[in-house]
Amino acid sequence: MLSIAGLDPTAGAGILADIKTFAANQAYGMACVAAVTVQNSRGAHGYKPVAPEFLEQQLESLLTDLPPRAVKLGMLGSAATVEVVARQLQRHPVPWVVLDPVWKASSGAPLMDDAGWRALRKQLLPRVSVVTPNVQEATELAGVPASTQAADLERAAMAIHAMGPKYVVITGGHLERPTDLLYDGEKFVTLAADRVRTPNTHGTGCTFSAALAANLANGKQMQDAVVLAKAYLTAALKQAYAIGAGPGPLNHLYRLQEAPTSRNVDPAPQMTHTTR
């Protein structure tokens, strides 16, 4: 497993959260830092992408020697970074590429410039296996008005799918009832779960996409991989905790605290299927 993403010093999101999530889902994690952030529990206060030529050297070195079964892409920050990642993925094909299209922090602080967002849509979406935007990111990617209506989200998923990824998963943590939407170009599958009442939700998007990538690397089929990732996220949210004055992280390693008989038994989301 390889995470190419930003460094969150609090370890609640970004590469550090990815590594914990990979380990919790039985996958060995490697990492290339694409950007560094100024961040604490109160929010993100700035970022700086890694020099593109240095990132290129990191990726060339790793992908030549240690080809991963799956790559998880998170915060990239700039068009130059996106171009490096797209070029390396073309040079070193990987069975699964999961893109979490990080645009803004939960606090609203930008984590990708406009040129980078355009490059992501044009250069990365055609090369990834699955993209996992939240509702706001999905409407931005699709270029449609913001909406939380089911029919509008389905249209957004179809528009994003037309840009190249084989699968689209719109994560529904911002909806009244958290409901994810999986689209494979033919059918929609909705996966609903009860909301976990906690203020400590930092890193949910990173965690879900990293768990999904780990499940795919371990040979799971897409729908099963999404179900398992959502169940893991829900369980980690239930045991989230505060570390500062703002929203705290999920408990990525909660399974280490469980008895062997209960380990890896996470609550399954409720599924429905529709076809378009």
Sequence and secondary structure as in RCSB ss.txt:
>XXXX:A:sequence
MLSIAGLDPTAGAGILADIKTFAANQAYGMACVAAVTVQNSRGAHGYKPVAPEFLEQQLESLLTDLPPRAVKLGM
LGSAATVEVVARQLQRHPVPWVVLDPVWKASSGAPLMDDAGWRALRKQLLPRVSVVTPNVQEATELAGVPASTQA
ADLERAAMAIHAMGPKYVVITGGHLERPTDLLYDGEKFVTLAADRVRTPNTHGTGCTFSAALAANLANGKQMQDA
VVLAKAYLTAALKQAYAIGAGPGPLNHLYRLQEAPTSRNVDPAPQMTHTTR
>XXXX:A:secstr
 EEEEEE TTSSSHHHHHHHHHHHTT   EEEEEEEEEEETTEEEEEEE  HHHHHHHHHHHHHHS  SEEEE  
  SHHHHHHHHHHHHHS  SEEEE    B TTS B S HHHHHHIIIIIGGG SEE  BHHHHHHHHT      H
HHHHHHHHHHHTTS SEEEEB TTSSS EEEEE SSEEEEEE      S  BTHHHHHHHHHHHHHHTT  HHHH
HHHHHHHHHHHHHT    SSS  B  TTGGGGS TTTTT     EEEEEE 
